[in-house]
Amino acid sequence: MVATFRFVSMIWCVLFFPIWCADFVYTELMPSSSPIANLTFSHTNQVLTWDSSLTGIDYSCYIKTSQDYREEEVSEKTCIFSTSEAIAIHKGAILGVKGTYNGTEYSEEIRFIPPGKNGTRVENFSCVIYNISFMNCTWDAGRKAPDDTQYFLSLQYAREERVVNCPYYIKDALGRYIACSFQHVTIINDPVYFLVKGDSNESEIQFYDESIKLYEIEKLTPPVNITVNCSEDESRCIMQWKRPQLSHEEGDIDHCFQYEIDIRNKKTDANPEENKTELPMARGTHFTFQNYNVKKKYSLKIRAKGDACFISEKWGEWSETIEFGNPEDEVLMYTIVLLLIAFGTILMAVIIFFLCKRCCSLKKLFPPVPQPNNKFYELQGSDKNTKEWMDPPLTKYEIEVITTVEEVA
């Protein structure tokens, strides 16, 4: 079938060569009549230049890929695609220039094909910002990249000519850079241009580029200063907190966040079948927990994401888990602890008593208290003369005889 079609086409071209084939050869082989020519594109700084025989006209230049399109108006024969509007061109792009002169529009296009061997540029490139100003970028080496390939990452902020090179690299087993860490990153609303170049002695390495809005890759810090006030009469708890910290937004921006509240009964936390319901959401910095049971104990943690403004719409980090409530088993646990303490105290006392009885006597532990000497007693017992002095002999008295006289009348 194909051979027959080719044969018929050849005969048709021979018969009608003066009419059709002559035009085909002319449009393909003859130079273009457009005054715009010699388009040159530098992918390192995304600058497009051209020559033109026309003067005094305005040009429009454009760049397009399979996912993006950008156009700018210029008066010179140079078009600079600013970093604030830079698009990724590591997969190739089409660039063109258009101009109108005397009512006639002229245009010219070129196709940009990234230099280097296919399969050598980095893969799975991604970056994340955490703790407000720290950024980590990771990537995988190209599947067809030689073992001696080395990659280098740089970024350029919008409307700035300054290029920031990676300060700290992480290597793989072959010594190739596969990650980069930035310690002081300034988050802005405009995109930042990331460029990863490669170098090897065996072959040319394809580059990788991407334009990223830094606030979109930020992992928000958790909410702070979480407090819970519960009311037994109303069977509810009011929870309050402060929004995550940001470096690029100031003022009253509490309305820019959405929060996810994770409240769990501590007894059923280990059973996922009882916690399949969707977690409640909240706006603002407070939430009311209904159906509070004073006899139960609960755990609480909160995380946030942006819902407006220039804030990441990805969920941030969970806050530390806090507990609230008064479960029945808490009293039992407290009683058990007291009993254990009392039993331990008695047991230690008994052990100490038997050890002392076995290893030492009571006289050593409790020696008698010395009494003061009785000086008078010593004198009485040691010196008879002193005793006689203390106890003088009784004086002998003569017996008096009384004579009774009676008067006789």
Long-range contacts (C-beta under 8 A, 24 or more apart in sequence): 32-108, 34-106, 34-107, 34-108, 35-99, 35-101, 35-106, 36-97, 36-99, 36-106, 36-107, 36-108, 37-108, 39-95, 39-96, 39-97, 39-108, 39-109, 39-110, 41-95, 41-110, 41-112, 43-89, 43-112, 43-114, 43-207, 45-80, 46-80, 46-81, 46-83, 46-86, 46-89, 47-78, 47-79, 47-80, 47-81, 48-78, 48-79, 48-80, 48-81, 48-95, 48-97, 49-77, 49-78, 49-79, 50-77, 50-97, 50-108, 51-77, 52-77, 52-99, 54-99, 54-101, 54-106, 57-99, 57-100, 57-101, 58-99, 58-100, 59-97, 59-98, 59-99, 60-97, 60-98, 60-99, 61-95, 61-96, 61-97, 61-98, 62-95, 62-96, 62-98, 63-87, 63-89, 63-93, 63-94, 63-95, 64-93, 64-94, 65-89, 65-91, 65-92, 65-93, 65-94, 66-91, 82-158, 82-159, 83-156, 83-157, 83-158, 83-159, 83-160, 83-191, 83-192, 83-193, 83-211, 84-158, 84-159, 84-190, 84-191, 85-191, 86-191, 86-193, 86-209, 86-211, 87-211, 88-209, 88-210, 88-211, 89-114, 89-209, 90-114, 90-121, 90-206, 90-207, 90-208, 90-209, 90-210, 114-206, 114-207, 115-204, 115-206, 116-198, 116-203, 116-204, 116-205, 116-206, 116-207, 117-144, 117-203, 117-204, 117-205, 117-206, 118-144, 118-206, 119-143, 119-144, 119-145, 120-144, 120-145, 120-146, 120-149, 120-198, 120-200, 120-203, 120-204, 120-205, 120-206, 121-145, 121-196, 121-198, 121-205, 121-206, 121-207, 121-208, 122-151, 122-196, 122-198, 122-208, 125-194, 125-196, 125-208, 125-210, 126-217, 127-194, 127-212, 127-217, 128-217, 128-218, 128-219, 129-185, 129-187, 129-214, 129-217, 129-218, 129-219, 130-218, 130-219, 130-221, 130-317, 131-221, 132-221, 132-245, 132-246, 132-247, 133-183, 133-184, 133-185, 133-186, 133-187, 133-247, 134-181, 134-182, 134-183, 134-185, 135-181, 135-182, 135-185, 135-214, 135-217, 136-179, 136-180, 136-181, 136-182, 137-166, 137-179, 137-180, 137-181, 137-182, 137-194, 138-178, 138-179, 138-180, 139-178, 139-179, 139-196, 139-208, 140-178, 141-172, 141-174, 141-176, 141-178, 142-198, 142-205, 142-206, 145-198, 145-200, 145-205, 146-200, 146-201, 146-202, 146-203, 147-174, 147-176, 148-200, 148-201, 148-202, 149-176, 149-198, 149-199, 149-200, 149-205, 150-176, 150-177, 150-198, 150-199, 150-200, 151-176, 151-177, 151-178, 151-196, 151-197, 151-198, 151-199, 151-205, 152-177, 152-196, 152-197, 152-198, 152-199, 153-177, 153-180, 153-194, 153-195, 153-196, 154-194, 154-195, 154-197, 155-192, 155-193, 155-194, 155-195, 156-192, 156-193, 156-195, 157-186, 157-188, 157-190, 157-192, 158-188, 158-190, 158-191, 158-192, 158-193, 159-190, 185-214, 186-247, 186-248, 187-214, 187-215, 187-218, 187-246, 187-247, 187-248, 188-214, 188-215, 188-248, 189-213, 189-215, 189-248, 189-310, 213-310, 215-248, 215-306, 215-310, 215-311, 215-312, 216-312, 216-313, 216-314, 217-312, 218-311, 218-312, 219-312, 219-314, 219-316, 219-317, 220-244, 220-246, 220-303, 220-304, 220-305, 220-306, 220-311, 220-312, 220-314, 220-315, 220-316, 220-317, 221-245, 221-316, 221-317, 222-302, 222-303, 222-304, 222-316, 222-317, 222-318, 222-319, 222-320, 223-259, 223-285, 223-302, 223-303, 223-304, 223-319, 224-319, 226-300, 226-302, 226-319, 226-322, 228-300, 228-322, 228-324, 230-292, 230-294, 230-324, 230-325, 231-292, 232-292, 232-294, 235-290, 235-291, 235-292, 235-293, 235-294, 236-288, 236-289, 236-290, 236-291, 236-292, 237-288, 237-289, 237-292, 237-324, 238-286, 238-287, 238-288, 238-289, 239-286, 239-287, 239-288, 239-289, 239-300, 239-302, 240-285, 240-286, 241-285, 241-286, 241-302, 241-319, 242-285, 243-285, 243-304, 244-304, 244-316, 246-311, 248-310, 249-309, 249-310, 249-311, 253-309, 253-311, 254-284, 254-285, 255-283, 255-284, 255-308, 256-306, 256-307, 256-308, 256-309, 256-311, 257-283, 257-304, 257-305, 257-306, 257-307, 257-311, 258-282, 258-283, 258-304, 258-305, 258-306, 258-307, 259-283, 259-287, 259-302, 259-303, 259-304, 260-302, 260-303, 260-304, 260-305, 260-315, 261-287, 261-289, 261-300, 261-302, 262-300, 262-301, 262-302, 262-303, 262-318, 263-289, 263-298, 263-299, 263-300, 264-298, 264-299, 265-296, 265-297, 265-298, 266-296, 266-297, 266-298, 266-299, 266-323, 266-327, 267-296, 267-297, 267-327, 269-299, 283-307, 292-325, 293-325, 294-325, 294-326, 295-326, 295-327, 295-328, 296-325, 296-327, 297-323, 297-324, 297-325, 297-326, 297-327, 297-330, 298-323, 298-324, 298-325, 299-323, 300-324
